[in-house]
Amino acid sequence: MERTPQQHNLVLILARAFAAQLATAVFLLDPEGTIIYYNEAAERLTGRPFIEGAGSTADEWLSRTQPRDEEGVEVGVQDLPLGTTMLKQEPAYGIVTFRTADGEDRRVETATFPLFAHTEDFVGSFSVVWPIEEDRP
């Protein structure tokens, strides 16, 4: 069965072009929480090439990375900045520890922004993620 590529909103296309130029890790998700892009910096941060993560849902990605809060308690997507942005369609910030593809724990700061095509037309999320100084790769 051949899969037809999904056509994305122009805002997501432009966000992807912008993210590709950044030296900081960026994850781009559609409104349903499917990963539609992450840049080379995100590949280095997570240890997972985009080709392996593309099309994963936020829940699938989180089950692999086991995100935890500052006390080390595993958290669901709704408790992460990304979840806040997806559910409330507002910016969010937080500190998270996650497991990389090679099994290392990495503490990061993340800021996530909603993307809109029009005032109330939510088209996705743009997450910027950077390692906390002592956890830089």
N, C-alpha and C positions, 0 to 999 in steps of 0.2 A: 504494500500500500504506500503510495507516494504521498508525502506530506507537503502541503502547500504552505509556503512561508506566509506568516501573518503580516498584514500591512499595518504599520504603526502610525500614530498621529505625528504630524510634523514636529510638534514640541518634543516628542521622544527622539525623533531622528536628530534634531538639533542638539538635544541634551547628550546623546551618544557621541556626536561629533566633538562636542566640548570635552566630555569625559576622556575621550581618547587622547587628548592633548595634555592632560593633567599628570603631574608626577605623583599626586596623592591618589590613594585607592578610592575608586568610585564604583558603586553598584547602582544599576538602573533597573527598576521593576515596573511592570505594568500594573493597572489598577487591581488586578486579581492576585497580585503578589508573586508573579512569575518573573524570574530573572531573565531580562532580555539583553543585558550587557554588563560586563565589568571589564575594566581596563587592565593594562599590563601591571600597574602598581598593585592592583587588587590580586592579580595572579601571584605576584611575589609574596604578598602579605599572607595569603591563604594557602599557598603551595598547590593550588589547583588551577590548571589552565581553563580559560573561558570555555573552550570546546567541551570540557567535562561538566561544567556547571550550567551552561546555557539551557534554558527551558525548565530548570528546576523550580519548584515552587519554594516560597519562603519556608514552609514547613519542612520540606525535604532537605533544604540546605541546613536548617537549624538542627535537624536530627543528626546530621553528619558533624556539625561543628559544636554541638552541645554548649550553647551560650549560657554564661553564668553571670550573676550580679557581683557586686564588690564583696559580698559575704561568701561567695562560692556556691550559691544556690542556683540550680538550673532554672532558667526562665523561659516562658513561652513567647511566641512572636508578639502577642498583645502587650507584653511588658517591656518590649524593646523599643528604642526610638523609631525603628522602621514600622513596628506595629502601631504605634501612636499615630504616625503619619498616615498609614493606610486606613486606620479606623476613624480618625478624627479629621484627617486631611489638613493637618497643621504641622509646623516644624517641630522637631524634637531633638534632644541631645542626651547622651548618656555615656557611661563607661561600662564596657562589657569585656569579659574574658571568653575566648572561644578556642576551640581545638583546630589546629591547622591540619592539612592533609597528611603531613608527616608525623602527627601525634603530639606536636608541641602546643602548649597553652600560650596564648598571646593576649595581653590586655590592650585594649584599644579605646580610643574616644571616637564617637560617631555623631555626626549631625545629619539629620535627614530632612529633606524638604519636599513638600508636595509639588507636583507639576500640574498646571491647569492649561487647557486649550483656550478656555473662556473663563469668566469669573467663577462659575460653578461646575465646570466640566473637568473633573479630576481625571488625569490621563496616566498618572504614575508617580513613582517616588525616586528621588535622587539622593543617595546616601554617600556621604564623604566619610572615610574611615582612616584614621591614622594611629599608629602604635604609640602608646605612652612611652616616654623617653627610654626607660630601662628595658622595655620589651621590643625595641626596634630590631628588625632582622639584620 
